[in-house]
């Protein structure tokens, strides 16, 4: 079921500059990009290498995604208003 998911140059740069891995996960507002420190990867995630880091994409999201763009980046409101992030 692996698909070609295009990661924007902006997202690639952000991941490389941050020096950390990220995950595309399901949140209340839809697909979000979060650091793996907030939403750890799962064994069945799709792994997209980005420089020395990895962008993990949940299998659920991978079925629907064509592009990963900066407008998917999480914000503090997501952490406090969405129950999937309730431990943060």
C-alpha positions in Angstrom: 0.0 0.0 0.0 3.0 2.3 -0.1 2.4 5.5 -2.1 4.5 8.3 -3.4 4.1 11.0 -0.8 5.8 14.3 -1.8 7.4 16.2 1.1 7.7 20.0 0.4 11.1 21.6 0.4 9.9 23.8 3.3 9.1 20.7 5.4 12.4 19.1 4.4 14.4 22.2 5.4 12.5 22.5 8.8 13.3 18.8 9.6 16.9 19.1 8.6 17.4 22.3 10.6 15.6 21.0 13.7 17.8 17.9 13.8 14.9 15.7 15.0 12.5 13.2 13.6 8.9 14.0 13.0 5.7 12.1 12.4 2.6 12.8 10.3 -0.2 11.7 12.6 -4.0 12.1 13.0 -5.2 15.0 15.1 -8.5 16.7 15.7 -8.0 19.1 12.8 -6.7 16.4 10.4 -3.2 15.4 9.5 -0.5 17.1 11.6 3.3 17.1 11.6 4.6 16.6 15.2 8.0 15.8 16.7 8.3 12.2 17.7 8.8 13.4 21.2 5.1 14.3 21.2 3.7 11.4 19.1 6.2 8.5 18.8 6.4 6.5 15.6 4.7 3.1 15.3 6.3 0.0 13.9 4.0 0.1 10.8 4.6 3.7 9.9 6.1 4.6 6.5 9.6 6.0 6.9 10.7 8.8 4.7 14.4 9.7 5.0 15.1 13.5 5.3 18.8 14.1 5.5 20.0 12.5 8.8 16.4 12.4 10.1 13.2 10.5 9.4 9.7 11.6 8.7 7.3 8.9 9.8 3.9 8.8 8.3 1.1 6.8 10.0 -0.4 4.1 7.8 -3.8 5.7 8.4 -2.7 9.0 7.0 -0.7 7.5 4.2 -3.9 6.2 2.6 -5.0 9.8 2.1 -1.9 11.9 1.7 -0.3 13.1 -1.5 1.8 15.9 -0.1 3.2 16.9 3.3 3.3 20.7 3.6 4.1 23.3 6.3 0.4 24.1 6.9 0.2 20.6 8.5 2.7 21.6 11.2 1.2 21.4 14.7 0.8 24.4 16.9 0.3 24.8 20.7 -3.5 25.0 20.3 -3.3 21.4 18.9 -1.6 20.2 22.0 -4.0 21.8 24.4 -7.3 21.4 22.6 -7.0 18.0 21.0 -7.5 14.8 23.1 -5.0 12.8 21.1 -2.3 15.0 22.6 -3.9 14.9 26.1 -0.7 13.8 27.9 1.1 17.0 26.9 
